[in-house]
Every structure is written in C-alpha cells, then in structure tokens.
Amino acid sequence: MIKSMTGFGQGEASNQEWSVKVEMKSVNHRYLDLWLRIPKQYSLLEEPIRMLIQEEMSRGRVEVSVNIEEFGDRQRNVRINKPLLNGYLAALETIQQELGIKESIQLDHILQLPDLLELEEPDVNWDSLQETVLKAVRTALDELEAMRRNEGYQLSQDILMKISLIERHVDRISEIAPAVVQDYRERLKERLGDLLDGTTITEERFVGEVALFADKCSIDEELVRLRSHIQQFRQSIEKESPVGRKLDFLLQEMNREINTIGSKGNNVGIAGLVVDVKSELEKIREQVQNIE
C-alpha cells in the first residue's frame, strides 16, 4: 500500500555509557532530502545514520535531530597551544615597546586570548556509541514509517473513491458519444432540407459529410487510453514500492486524454462530464503530491 511523505517519530536508546534521543519528521519533497542535526564531535556517525534512513525512504524532506548524553565522568585534558602562546607574548611585548606601556602582562590577560587552550577529548568507544545511536534512529524511523503508512492508507481510500467517480463519468461519456454523430446527422439533414429546398443532393455527398464529421468527433481512442490509464493507476496504488512519480505521470496523461475528449466531443452533456472529470483529477493530483 502507498505511503504518505508526512510523518513524525521518536526513539530512545541507552547503555552504560550513552543515552541517545532521536526525533524525526518528514514532509513532501520531490526527492529524498535529509537534514541531520548531530553534535559536531559525533559527526562520524552522520553517514551510518543517513545510510539507515535511505534504506527505508526514497522521497521526502526528512529532518533528524540526534541528542547524545554521556554517562560516567571521563577525564578531559586541557592542552596549552605553546606556539600560539609564544606568538601572543611576542606580539604583546612589541605593543608594550611601541606604545611605551610599562604595565606587566598578567595571567588573566593571557587566559582571555582566543584558542590558547585546547580541549583534548578522550577516546570514544565508537562501536558502542554507533550501535546505541542507530538503535534509537531505527525506533524513530519505525514510528515515522508507521505514521506514513497509516496516512498513505487514508489517502489511497480517498483517491480510489475519486477514481471510481471518474470511471462512472467516463462510462456516461461512452454512452453519450454514439448519439453525437446521430444528432449531427439529423441536424445536417434538416439544414440541408432548408438550404436546398427544390434542389437535389446526392446520398453519397450527404453520407460523406456525416462520415467526415464522425471521424473528427470520434473519441473512441481517447476513451480506450483513458480507461487504460485508470487501470494502471489502480494497479500502481496497490503496490508496496514508491509510486508517487508514476501516479503523477498517469494523472498528466489522464488529463491530456480528457482535454482531447472535451475538444472533440462536440456535445453539451460530454462537456459537462469532462469538467467533472477534470475537477476530480485535480483533487487527486493534490493528494498524489504527498505520496512517496
């Protein structure tokens, strides 16, 4: 069954070292557009997270927020950037000499200098952290996918109802179509009777005019193609694989055929049904924009 591109999911996982919380939300997008927010020091985990999501999703703008909390009290080492310190001191001494400043350089002055102190992060057990993070991502992804499938089911029911209505309109057009030529035959015969009263017109000429009109207003081929598109649409909407783009294409083709039927039908009844079909197709198109 089809899936919507709109959804939300949350996931949590933890072990003795880490606690991870993940939030994931998605909206419709032409392609798969992943936006991942993760603390900079854990950026190595970004690629495994992307790969996991790409296995499940093919379309949609997906925003993923990963919060990582560390348990325990691992020691952090602070290192002095000595080359930078020496450069700062040399520069400060130069300033003192040029400006004649006699004030001595104090420790608090030095500590305010940028990038002088560097924090050395302790080694991270990346295997343990990645396992915990991906577990939380998987939980959030499952919840998001469940919501997308549920909304997809609701969309499919609404779309199939509209497709059934379109089929009824098409059936009615098929019923009216043969009468168009017959009506034209009667009108042409009546007009010729008025215009050519007292003259003669061959039966072959009359039949030829009717045949020419019948050929111009024939919508048999358009109806066949339209029914074929409808059948393909029904089959596609039942598939498990992403079909949003295919459905959008089929809607364009259905719209093309119904427009041709409207221009060739030459009948008030057909024209009204064409308007109804186009209205339903537009409603379906809006729904399909949110299908993966």
C-alpha positions as CSV (number, residue, x, y, z in Angstrom):
1,M,0.0,0.0,0.0
2,I,1.2,3.5,-0.7
3,K,2.9,5.7,1.9
4,S,2.5,9.4,2.6
5,M,5.6,11.6,2.8
6,T,4.4,13.2,6.1
7,G,5.3,11.7,9.4
8,F,6.9,12.0,12.8
9,G,8.8,9.6,15.0
10,Q,10.8,9.5,18.2
11,G,13.3,7.0,19.5
12,E,15.4,6.4,22.6
13,A,18.2,4.0,23.4
14,S,20.9,3.8,26.1
15,N,23.6,1.6,27.6
16,Q,26.1,2.1,30.4
17,E,28.0,4.8,28.6
18,W,25.4,6.7,26.5
19,S,21.8,7.9,26.3
20,V,20.5,8.8,22.9
21,K,17.3,10.5,21.9
22,V,16.2,11.0,18.3
23,E,13.4,13.0,16.7
24,M,12.5,12.6,13.1
25,K,9.9,14.4,10.9
26,S,9.2,14.3,7.2
27,V,7.2,16.3,4.7
28,N,6.7,16.0,1.0
29,H,9.6,16.7,-1.4
30,R,10.3,15.7,-4.9
31,Y,13.4,13.8,-3.9
32,L,14.9,12.4,-0.6
33,D,16.3,15.5,1.2
34,L,18.0,14.6,4.6
35,W,18.7,17.3,7.2
36,L,20.7,15.9,10.1
37,R,21.4,17.7,13.3
38,I,24.0,16.0,15.5
39,P,26.7,17.3,17.9
40,K,29.8,18.2,16.0
41,Q,32.1,15.9,18.0
42,Y,29.9,12.9,16.9
43,S,29.9,13.8,13.2
44,L,31.4,10.4,12.3
45,L,28.0,8.9,12.9
46,E,26.3,11.0,10.3
47,E,27.0,8.6,7.4
48,P,25.7,5.5,9.1
49,I,22.5,7.3,10.1
50,R,22.0,8.5,6.5
51,M,22.5,5.0,5.1
52,L,20.0,3.6,7.5
53,I,17.3,6.1,6.6
54,Q,18.0,5.8,2.8
55,E,17.3,2.0,3.1
56,E,13.7,2.8,4.1
57,M,12.8,6.1,2.4
58,S,13.1,7.3,-1.2
59,R,11.3,10.7,-1.2
60,G,10.5,13.4,1.3
61,R,12.3,16.2,3.2
62,V,13.4,14.5,6.4
63,E,14.7,16.4,9.5
64,V,16.6,14.3,12.1
65,S,17.7,15.6,15.4
66,V,20.1,13.5,17.5
67,N,20.8,14.3,21.2
68,I,23.6,12.3,22.8
69,E,24.2,12.3,26.5
70,E,27.3,10.7,28.0
71,F,27.2,8.8,31.3
72,G,30.2,8.5,33.6
73,D,32.9,11.0,34.3
74,R,35.7,10.6,31.7
75,Q,38.7,12.9,32.3
76,R,39.3,15.7,29.8
77,N,42.8,17.1,29.3
78,V,43.4,20.7,28.5
79,R,46.4,21.5,26.4
80,I,48.2,24.8,26.0
81,N,48.9,25.8,22.5
82,K,52.5,26.8,23.1
83,P,53.4,28.0,19.7
84,L,50.4,30.3,19.7
85,L,51.2,31.4,23.3
86,N,54.7,32.4,22.2
87,G,53.3,34.3,19.3
88,Y,50.9,36.2,21.5
89,L,53.6,37.1,24.0
90,A,55.9,38.3,21.3
91,A,53.1,40.5,19.9
92,L,52.2,41.9,23.4
93,E,55.9,42.7,24.1
94,T,56.1,44.6,20.8
95,I,52.9,46.5,21.6
96,Q,54.4,47.5,25.0
97,Q,57.6,48.7,23.5
98,E,56.0,50.7,20.7
99,L,53.4,52.3,22.9
100,G,55.6,52.7,25.9
101,I,53.3,50.7,28.2
102,K,55.1,49.6,31.4
103,E,52.2,47.5,32.8
104,S,53.3,43.9,33.0
105,I,51.4,41.1,31.3
106,Q,49.1,39.4,33.8
107,L,47.8,35.8,33.7
108,D,44.1,36.9,33.3
109,H,45.2,38.8,30.2
110,I,46.7,35.6,28.7
111,L,43.7,33.4,29.5
112,Q,41.5,35.7,27.6
113,L,43.4,35.2,24.4
114,P,41.4,33.0,21.9
115,D,42.3,29.4,21.0
116,L,45.1,29.4,23.6
117,L,43.6,26.4,25.5
118,E,42.6,23.3,23.6
119,L,40.4,20.6,25.0
120,E,41.5,17.1,24.3
121,E,38.5,14.7,24.1
122,P,39.2,11.2,25.5
123,D,38.9,8.2,23.2
124,V,35.3,7.3,22.3
125,N,34.1,3.7,22.0
126,W,32.6,4.4,18.6
127,D,31.2,0.9,18.1
128,S,29.2,1.1,21.3
129,L,28.0,4.6,20.6
130,Q,27.1,3.8,16.9
131,E,25.1,0.8,18.0
132,T,23.1,2.8,20.5
133,V,22.5,5.7,18.1
134,L,21.3,3.5,15.3
135,K,19.0,1.7,17.7
136,A,17.4,5.0,18.6
137,V,17.2,6.0,14.9
138,R,15.6,2.7,14.0
139,T,12.9,3.2,16.7
140,A,12.2,6.7,15.4
141,L,12.2,5.6,11.8
142,D,9.8,2.7,12.5
143,E,7.4,5.1,14.3
144,L,7.6,7.6,11.4
145,E,7.1,4.9,8.8
146,A,4.0,3.6,10.7
147,M,2.5,7.1,10.6
148,R,3.4,7.4,6.9
149,R,1.7,4.1,6.1
150,N,-1.4,4.9,8.0
151,E,-1.8,8.3,6.3
152,G,-1.0,6.6,3.0
153,Y,-3.9,4.2,3.5
154,Q,-6.2,7.1,4.2
155,L,-5.0,8.8,1.1
156,S,-5.5,5.7,-1.0
157,Q,-9.1,5.2,0.1
158,D,-9.9,8.8,-0.8
159,I,-8.1,8.6,-4.2
160,L,-9.8,5.3,-5.1
161,M,-13.2,6.7,-4.3
162,K,-12.5,9.6,-6.7
163,I,-11.2,7.2,-9.4
164,S,-14.4,5.3,-9.1
165,L,-16.3,8.5,-9.7
166,I,-14.2,9.3,-12.7
167,E,-14.9,5.8,-14.1
168,R,-18.6,6.5,-13.8
169,H,-18.3,9.8,-15.6
170,V,-16.2,8.0,-18.4
171,D,-18.9,5.3,-18.7
172,R,-21.5,8.0,-19.1
173,I,-19.4,9.8,-21.8
174,S,-19.1,6.4,-23.7
175,E,-22.9,6.1,-23.6
176,I,-23.4,9.7,-25.0
177,A,-20.7,9.5,-27.7
178,P,-22.6,7.5,-30.3
179,A,-25.5,9.8,-30.1
180,V,-23.3,12.8,-31.1
181,V,-23.0,11.6,-34.7
182,Q,-26.7,10.7,-34.9
183,D,-27.7,14.2,-33.7
184,Y,-25.4,15.7,-36.2
185,R,-26.9,13.6,-39.0
186,E,-30.4,14.8,-38.1
187,R,-29.3,18.5,-37.9
188,L,-27.4,18.3,-41.1
189,K,-30.4,16.7,-42.9
190,E,-32.7,19.3,-41.5
191,R,-30.4,22.2,-42.5
192,L,-29.8,20.8,-46.0
193,G,-33.5,20.5,-46.4
194,D,-33.9,24.2,-45.7
195,L,-31.0,25.3,-47.8
196,L,-31.5,23.1,-50.8
197,D,-35.3,23.1,-51.0
198,G,-36.2,22.4,-54.6
199,T,-32.7,21.2,-55.4
200,T,-31.1,17.8,-55.3
201,I,-28.2,16.4,-53.3
202,T,-26.7,13.0,-53.8
203,E,-26.9,10.4,-51.0
204,E,-23.2,9.9,-51.4
205,R,-22.5,13.5,-50.6
206,F,-24.7,13.5,-47.6
207,V,-23.2,10.3,-46.2
208,G,-19.7,11.7,-46.9
209,E,-20.3,14.8,-44.8
210,V,-21.7,12.7,-41.9
211,A,-18.7,10.3,-42.1
212,L,-16.2,13.2,-42.1
213,F,-17.9,14.7,-39.0
214,A,-17.9,11.3,-37.3
215,D,-14.2,10.9,-37.9
216,K,-13.5,14.4,-36.5
217,C,-15.5,13.9,-33.3
218,S,-14.6,10.3,-32.6
219,I,-13.3,9.9,-29.1
220,D,-13.0,6.1,-29.1
221,E,-9.2,6.1,-29.0
222,E,-9.1,8.6,-26.2
223,L,-11.6,6.6,-24.1
224,V,-9.6,3.4,-24.6
225,R,-6.4,5.2,-23.5
226,L,-8.1,6.9,-20.6
227,R,-9.5,3.6,-19.3
228,S,-6.0,2.1,-19.7
229,H,-4.5,4.9,-17.6
230,I,-7.2,4.4,-14.9
231,Q,-6.5,0.7,-14.7
232,Q,-2.7,1.3,-14.4
233,F,-3.4,3.9,-11.7
234,R,-5.4,1.4,-9.7
235,Q,-2.7,-1.3,-10.1
236,S,0.0,1.1,-9.1
237,I,-1.7,2.4,-6.0
238,E,-1.8,-1.1,-4.5
239,K,2.0,-1.6,-4.8
240,E,4.4,-1.5,-1.8
241,S,7.2,0.3,-3.7
242,P,7.2,4.1,-4.1
243,V,4.9,5.1,-6.9
244,G,4.3,8.8,-6.3
245,R,6.1,9.9,-9.5
246,K,4.3,7.2,-11.6
247,L,0.9,8.3,-10.3
248,D,1.7,11.9,-11.1
249,F,2.6,10.9,-14.7
250,L,-0.6,8.9,-15.1
251,L,-2.6,11.8,-13.9
252,Q,-1.0,14.0,-16.5
253,E,-1.9,11.5,-19.2
254,M,-5.5,11.2,-18.0
255,N,-5.8,15.0,-18.0
256,R,-4.4,15.1,-21.6
257,E,-7.0,12.5,-22.8
258,I,-10.0,14.1,-21.1
259,N,-9.0,17.5,-22.6
260,T,-8.9,15.9,-26.0
261,I,-12.3,14.3,-25.4
262,G,-13.7,17.7,-24.4
263,S,-12.4,19.4,-27.5
264,K,-13.7,16.6,-29.9
265,G,-16.9,15.6,-28.1
266,N,-19.0,18.5,-29.5
267,N,-21.8,17.8,-27.1
268,V,-23.1,19.7,-24.1
269,G,-23.5,16.6,-22.0
270,I,-20.0,15.4,-22.7
271,A,-18.6,18.9,-21.9
272,G,-20.2,18.9,-18.5
273,L,-18.9,15.4,-17.7
274,V,-15.4,16.5,-18.9
275,V,-15.5,19.4,-16.4
276,D,-16.4,16.9,-13.6
277,V,-13.6,14.6,-14.5
278,K,-11.0,17.4,-14.6
279,S,-12.2,18.6,-11.2
280,E,-11.7,15.1,-9.7
281,L,-8.3,14.7,-11.4
282,E,-7.1,18.0,-9.8
283,K,-8.2,16.8,-6.4
284,I,-6.3,13.6,-6.9
285,R,-3.3,15.4,-8.1
286,E,-3.2,17.4,-4.9
287,Q,-3.3,14.2,-2.9
288,V,-0.6,12.5,-5.0
289,Q,1.8,15.3,-4.3
290,N,2.2,13.8,-0.8
291,I,2.7,10.2,-1.8
292,E,6.1,8.7,-1.7
